[in-house]
Amino acid sequence: MKPETVARLGHRLAALLTRLPWPCQRGLADALAWLWRRLDARESRVTRRNLELAYPELSDAQRARLHRDVLHTTARQAMETLYLWTHDPARNLARHLRERHGEARYDAALAAGKGVIVVAPHYGNWELLNQWLASRGPIAIVYAPPENPAGDAFLQVARGADNVRQVRAEGPAVRQLFKVLKDGGAVGILPDQQPKNGDGVFVPFFGVQALTMTLVNRLAERTGATVLYAWCERTGSDLAFALHVEPAPPQIADPDLEVAAGTLSAGIERIARRDPAQYQWTYKRYTLRPPGSGEPNPYATRRHPH
C-alpha cells in the first residue's frame, strides 16, 4: 500500500482506540509502562541512564520512583497524543486546556509583526501546544521526519490542521524559517533534540555537557524576532492542561554561540524541573560527547538486570 493509504488507515484505527473512555485509555497506557519496566525495554533503559546522569544527588530509591513515574507519564502522553490527533482541535482546547497563562503575551508578540520563535521543550504535551498555536494564526513547525514514509505521512494527517505548516528539519528548512520570520510569522521549534555535529555547541544540561542546537540563536539574532518559551503542563490525570508562555532572556540571541545555547539550555532545564516526570527522558540526549573529552557514549552496552 502507498504510505498515504497506510497513514489514513492508521489514523482511523487510532480514532477507534481513542473512542474508549479515558480511564480505559489511561489503563492501557499504564499497562504499557509496566511492560517497559518488566522487559527493561529501550524506554526503561534510556530513562534510567538519563536520570543517573541528571540527578546524581538522588538515592537509588528516589531515582527508582522517578523512573517509574516518568515511564507512566510517557505512556500516558503517547495515549493523550493519539486522542488529541483524532479529535477536533477546537474541541480539545475548549475541553482540556483549563488554564492559560501568557496567552496575551503571544498574541501581542505576533501582532508586533517582527516574527515569533516559539521554543517548546518536550515537556507536558507539545501536541496540544501545537493546536493552541494554530488557533492563534499560521505556524511553521520544525520536525524530524520519521525514516518510514508511512510514519511521515501519518504525521501529515495527524497534524494537518488549518494554519499548521510542517517544515522538515533538513537543509532547506533554515531558509524557509527565515522567510516566515521576516514576513512577521511564527515558528515553533522543539529545542532539546541533539543536533548533528557542527550544528550545535556543547553546554551544560542538568550538569552534563550536551550538544545543543544553535538554530534558535541564528534565527533570533538575524531576524530580531521575539523568542518565547511555551508549554502545556499536565495538571491532572483527566486530560487537563495549563498553557504557559514566557519571554526568553535576551541572551538567547547573543552572538556568542555558547552564551546563547547556554541560555537556551538553562531555560529548558528550568521548565523540566517544574515536574521531572513530565519531561521526555526516554530520548538519548547525551550520545555525542565533547571532542577530545575521551568520554564514552553513556548509553553504550548498559543494561539493568531484571
C-alpha angles and dihedrals in degrees: 000000000000116000090245091055092049089048094052091047091050091050091052091050090050089050090054092049093050092054087077115101110272094247088060092048090048090051091053090051092050090050089053091051090050090051092051090054095042094051094035087233124189091269090055096045096047093047092050092051093046091052090050089054098041100038108034090149093066122094119244090256093050092049091047090055092047090047090055092047093049093053092048091049093045092052092047090049089055091052091045090053093053088050093050092046092053099045131069110277093222089053091047092053094045095048105032109028096080099167131034120195118178098006092133090050091060093045091050092049091050092047091052088072097221094110129258129238112200112203106202117181121204091265130125108342114331093180090065087049089054090054092049092049090051089052090061096051143292115337131185110213121198113218139171106238117228116249090237110080090214090056091052091048089051090056090052090055096041097046098030096112124140114287094019119120115180115211117196113232093242139111099292092046096087093055091049092050093049090053093049091051095043087054090054096255134136130259126193120207131182097215104189102071117109109254125213119276107278094029096080148021132239115255132153120280112179087344095305124104109251129180103247129193122254094196094100090051094048093049094046096045095048100041104032089228120163113256119213132178112222135177142157108230122203111242100179145355096267101076093277120150141174122216118222126188118179134170118254118232114263090244088076086080095044113138088229102087095207091052092047096045091044089054091049092049093047090054092051091049092049091054093045091052091059087080113350092197090066094057122094102252093159090082121094096237098164104045096118116060130204113278112263093012094111089218115148124227100279092216097053118120095340116142129165116227116245 
